[in-house]
Amino acid sequence: KDYIVKDGDVIHFRFNV
C-alpha cells in the first residue's frame, strides 16, 4: 500500500509493504 503525505510544500511518497 502506497500513500502520499503532504508536508507543507514537500510531498513525501511513502511505501508500506
FENFENJO-V78193 format. One record per backbone hydrogen bond with DSSP energy under -1.0 kcal/mol. NH is the residue of the N-H (numbers start at 1). CO is the residue of the C=O. Records with the same first field share a line. If there is no record, write none. Layout:
NH->CO, CO
//
This chain:
3->14
5->12
7->10
10->7
12->5
14->3
16->1
//
